[in-house]
């Protein structure tokens, strides 16, 4: 089904009110406000990156992790609404998806907390963000790669950095579904990165755990390595287990955290360039690459 995507210059009052009402209703029913903010950001990124964002959402709605918690009749109702959805612009898309997805998120996200927005539990510091912004401005770097161990805060860091620089944020994990949708096949990480680089124009921020370890960082102008202590990664893992959060972290053995961190550090050291920042407290490092 084709979906209207004719951009309109302004968001209508009715859709602005609809989006706000949906968010307020979910907050009242136990969905954390930070999770809602992340949902909205994710929807906006999906809209910008996918030719058919509704199809991606339908795939997610039909996944086993959703079916485990949500009754089939409710899923069928939500999928029916998604299949008939039309929208004129990004704001209307986000507004309608928040409204349609509300019954599912009230079940799957109730009483959960955003992993990286808990008091005194930041996986990176404000200084780390500020230093990244300062070096981007000073060097005119336009291709920023954010890497690190699974659960190190890459997605949150990349989004906050994108907000402060007005760069496009690209989470490679989200592009696996987009690649599958457009190419009708699976991709390894190298194929996926090439797919993204062929279609995207700098400036942008790309984040993924394995860009350093697979030697795929050579096209970057700047690398930000988030390397928190193992203790912090374990705390993060425990929270994800309590929240029953799906993700690649489930495939990583705790005993391998130190080795993965060391591999990242070794790969960063081998990359030709200048290390311009090293925060011993958070473990964040920034390196400008030679061209």
PLY file of the C-alpha trace (Angstrom):
ply
format ascii 1.0
element vertex 291
property float x
property float y
property float z
element edge 290
property int vertex1
property int vertex2
end_header
0.00 0.00 0.00
1.24 3.46 -0.87
1.36 6.08 1.87
1.07 9.81 1.34
4.35 11.60 2.02
3.72 15.06 0.63
5.52 17.34 3.08
3.52 20.17 4.60
5.30 23.26 5.96
3.56 23.42 9.33
2.16 20.92 11.80
-1.59 21.37 12.23
-2.95 22.18 15.68
-5.11 19.05 15.68
-2.14 16.68 15.14
0.01 18.59 17.63
-2.74 18.18 20.23
-3.24 14.52 19.28
0.44 13.72 19.80
0.57 15.53 23.12
-2.62 13.82 24.32
-1.28 10.37 23.41
1.96 11.03 25.29
0.13 12.40 28.34
-2.23 9.42 28.41
0.67 6.95 28.27
2.50 8.80 31.04
-0.60 8.52 33.23
-0.75 4.78 32.56
2.81 4.06 33.68
4.98 4.61 30.56
8.16 6.49 31.53
8.45 9.93 29.93
12.03 9.30 28.85
10.99 6.11 27.07
8.27 8.07 25.30
10.82 10.66 24.20
13.07 7.91 22.86
10.09 6.38 21.03
9.33 9.69 19.33
12.97 10.24 18.37
13.13 6.71 16.99
9.99 7.24 14.92
11.39 10.44 13.44
14.64 8.68 12.53
12.67 5.81 10.96
10.60 8.24 8.92
13.72 9.93 7.56
15.57 6.70 6.78
12.98 4.24 5.46
11.05 4.37 2.19
8.18 2.57 3.93
8.39 3.15 7.71
4.96 1.64 8.34
6.14 -1.71 6.96
9.06 -1.69 9.41
6.68 -1.04 12.31
4.42 -3.86 11.10
7.41 -6.22 11.17
8.22 -5.19 14.74
4.57 -5.57 15.78
4.61 -9.12 14.40
7.77 -10.10 16.30
7.88 -12.82 18.97
8.95 -10.33 21.66
5.65 -8.45 21.18
3.48 -11.55 20.79
4.81 -12.84 24.11
3.10 -10.03 26.03
0.23 -8.78 23.83
-2.95 -10.68 22.99
-3.52 -11.62 19.36
-6.81 -9.73 19.08
-5.15 -6.46 20.14
-2.24 -7.04 17.75
-4.65 -7.70 14.88
-6.48 -4.45 15.64
-3.24 -2.45 15.73
-1.93 -4.05 12.52
-5.21 -3.30 10.75
-4.90 0.38 11.66
-1.27 0.46 10.53
-2.08 -1.09 7.15
-4.70 1.59 6.50
-2.53 4.47 7.72
-1.91 7.56 5.59
0.14 10.61 6.55
1.26 13.81 4.90
4.48 14.58 6.78
6.79 13.55 9.59
4.76 15.13 12.38
1.54 13.47 11.27
3.33 10.11 10.96
4.71 10.39 14.51
1.38 11.58 15.91
-0.59 8.72 14.37
1.93 6.01 15.26
2.03 7.18 18.89
-1.73 6.98 19.00
-2.01 3.61 17.26
0.86 2.04 19.23
-0.35 3.33 22.58
-2.19 0.12 23.67
0.89 -2.02 22.96
3.38 0.29 24.66
1.15 0.53 27.72
1.65 -3.23 28.06
5.26 -3.68 26.97
6.72 -0.49 28.50
4.64 -0.10 31.68
6.76 0.76 34.76
10.01 0.42 32.79
12.69 3.09 32.92
14.99 4.45 30.26
18.33 2.74 30.86
20.53 5.78 30.44
18.36 8.42 32.13
18.44 7.19 35.69
19.77 9.51 38.45
23.54 9.19 38.93
23.81 6.43 36.31
24.97 8.12 33.15
27.15 5.91 30.99
28.93 9.04 29.73
29.31 12.58 31.02
28.22 16.02 29.87
31.89 16.79 29.38
32.18 13.89 26.91
29.42 15.39 24.77
30.87 18.89 25.02
34.33 17.71 23.97
32.89 15.89 20.97
30.98 19.02 19.93
34.06 21.20 20.42
36.24 18.97 18.23
33.60 18.76 15.51
33.36 22.53 15.40
37.13 23.03 15.49
37.98 20.51 12.77
34.82 20.64 10.63
34.56 16.86 10.98
31.41 15.58 9.26
31.64 11.80 9.52
31.43 10.82 13.19
31.46 7.19 14.32
30.36 6.30 17.87
31.52 2.87 18.97
31.81 0.86 22.17
30.81 -2.26 24.03
27.20 -3.43 23.92
25.30 -1.41 26.53
27.84 1.41 26.72
25.36 4.15 25.81
26.18 4.57 22.12
22.63 5.22 20.93
21.89 7.79 23.62
25.26 9.52 23.15
24.82 9.65 19.37
21.34 11.13 19.67
22.41 13.80 22.11
25.44 14.65 19.97
23.20 14.84 16.90
20.85 17.21 18.72
23.70 19.57 19.60
25.36 19.52 16.18
22.27 19.19 13.98
23.93 16.18 12.32
21.83 13.26 11.12
21.88 10.35 13.56
22.23 6.88 12.02
21.86 3.82 14.25
23.11 0.96 12.08
21.08 -1.62 14.00
17.90 0.02 12.71
19.12 -0.25 9.13
19.19 -4.04 9.11
15.40 -4.02 8.76
15.52 -1.25 6.16
18.14 -3.15 4.13
16.04 -6.33 4.35
12.96 -4.42 3.23
14.63 -2.73 0.25
17.03 -5.49 -0.87
14.93 -8.51 0.15
17.96 -10.19 1.71
20.13 -10.10 4.82
23.32 -8.04 5.13
26.52 -8.41 7.10
27.86 -5.32 8.84
30.21 -4.35 6.01
27.43 -4.57 3.39
25.11 -2.62 5.64
27.61 0.18 6.23
28.28 0.50 2.48
24.52 0.59 1.88
24.21 3.49 4.34
27.26 5.39 3.06
26.01 5.18 -0.54
22.69 6.80 0.32
23.62 9.27 3.05
25.34 12.64 2.66
27.45 14.07 5.51
27.27 15.46 8.10
26.11 12.43 10.07
26.79 10.38 13.18
26.88 6.59 12.82
26.85 4.28 15.82
27.40 0.55 16.15
29.28 -1.70 18.56
31.50 -3.44 16.01
32.73 -0.71 13.65
36.21 -0.77 15.18
36.57 -4.51 15.62
35.59 -5.16 11.99
37.98 -2.48 10.71
35.13 -0.44 9.23
36.05 2.96 10.62
38.42 4.11 7.88
35.85 6.45 6.29
35.27 8.36 9.54
36.65 11.82 10.32
36.31 11.30 14.06
35.76 8.28 16.32
34.16 8.45 19.75
34.84 5.30 21.80
32.61 4.82 24.84
34.43 2.48 27.17
32.75 2.41 30.62
34.05 0.11 33.34
32.88 -3.50 33.41
30.99 -2.80 36.65
28.82 -0.20 34.89
28.15 -2.55 31.98
27.05 -5.26 34.42
24.70 -2.84 36.20
23.24 -1.92 32.83
22.83 -5.59 31.97
21.00 -6.27 35.25
18.56 -3.42 34.55
17.91 -4.78 31.06
17.26 -8.23 32.50
14.82 -6.79 35.04
13.06 -4.86 32.26
13.10 -7.89 29.94
14.71 -5.71 27.29
15.57 -7.41 24.00
18.89 -6.70 22.30
22.37 -7.84 21.30
23.49 -7.67 24.93
21.88 -11.10 25.41
24.46 -12.64 23.07
27.43 -11.25 25.03
28.95 -13.19 27.91
29.85 -11.02 30.92
33.27 -12.66 31.00
33.97 -11.23 27.53
33.36 -7.57 28.43
36.99 -6.85 29.27
38.28 -8.53 26.11
35.83 -6.62 23.91
36.88 -3.36 25.55
40.54 -4.17 25.03
39.93 -5.08 21.38
38.24 -1.71 20.86
41.14 0.11 22.51
43.68 -1.80 20.39
41.77 -1.03 17.18
41.49 2.64 18.12
45.22 2.78 18.79
45.97 1.31 15.35
43.75 3.82 13.58
45.94 6.61 12.16
45.21 9.93 13.75
45.41 11.97 16.94
43.82 11.14 20.29
42.37 14.46 21.47
40.34 13.40 24.51
40.51 10.73 27.21
38.16 10.76 30.19
39.45 8.31 32.79
36.20 8.59 34.78
33.73 7.60 32.06
36.17 5.82 29.76
35.26 7.97 26.75
37.93 8.67 24.13
37.91 10.83 20.99
40.29 10.38 18.07
40.57 12.50 14.94
41.58 10.39 11.95
44.15 11.26 9.31
42.98 11.61 5.71
0 1
1 2
2 3
3 4
4 5
5 6
6 7
7 8
8 9
9 10
10 11
11 12
12 13
13 14
14 15
15 16
16 17
17 18
18 19
19 20
20 21
21 22
22 23
23 24
24 25
25 26
26 27
27 28
28 29
29 30
30 31
31 32
32 33
33 34
34 35
35 36
36 37
37 38
38 39
39 40
40 41
41 42
42 43
43 44
44 45
45 46
46 47
47 48
48 49
49 50
50 51
51 52
52 53
53 54
54 55
55 56
56 57
57 58
58 59
59 60
60 61
61 62
62 63
63 64
64 65
65 66
66 67
67 68
68 69
69 70
70 71
71 72
72 73
73 74
74 75
75 76
76 77
77 78
78 79
79 80
80 81
81 82
82 83
83 84
84 85
85 86
86 87
87 88
88 89
89 90
90 91
91 92
92 93
93 94
94 95
95 96
96 97
97 98
98 99
99 100
100 101
101 102
102 103
103 104
104 105
105 106
106 107
107 108
108 109
109 110
110 111
111 112
112 113
113 114
114 115
115 116
116 117
117 118
118 119
119 120
120 121
121 122
122 123
123 124
124 125
125 126
126 127
127 128
128 129
129 130
130 131
131 132
132 133
133 134
134 135
135 136
136 137
137 138
138 139
139 140
140 141
141 142
142 143
143 144
144 145
145 146
146 147
147 148
148 149
149 150
150 151
151 152
152 153
153 154
154 155
155 156
156 157
157 158
158 159
159 160
160 161
161 162
162 163
163 164
164 165
165 166
166 167
167 168
168 169
169 170
170 171
171 172
172 173
173 174
174 175
175 176
176 177
177 178
178 179
179 180
180 181
181 182
182 183
183 184
184 185
185 186
186 187
187 188
188 189
189 190
190 191
191 192
192 193
193 194
194 195
195 196
196 197
197 198
198 199
199 200
200 201
201 202
202 203
203 204
204 205
205 206
206 207
207 208
208 209
209 210
210 211
211 212
212 213
213 214
214 215
215 216
216 217
217 218
218 219
219 220
220 221
221 222
222 223
223 224
224 225
225 226
226 227
227 228
228 229
229 230
230 231
231 232
232 233
233 234
234 235
235 236
236 237
237 238
238 239
239 240
240 241
241 242
242 243
243 244
244 245
245 246
246 247
247 248
248 249
249 250
250 251
251 252
252 253
253 254
254 255
255 256
256 257
257 258
258 259
259 260
260 261
261 262
262 263
263 264
264 265
265 266
266 267
267 268
268 269
269 270
270 271
271 272
272 273
273 274
274 275
275 276
276 277
277 278
278 279
279 280
280 281
281 282
282 283
283 284
284 285
285 286
286 287
287 288
288 289
289 290
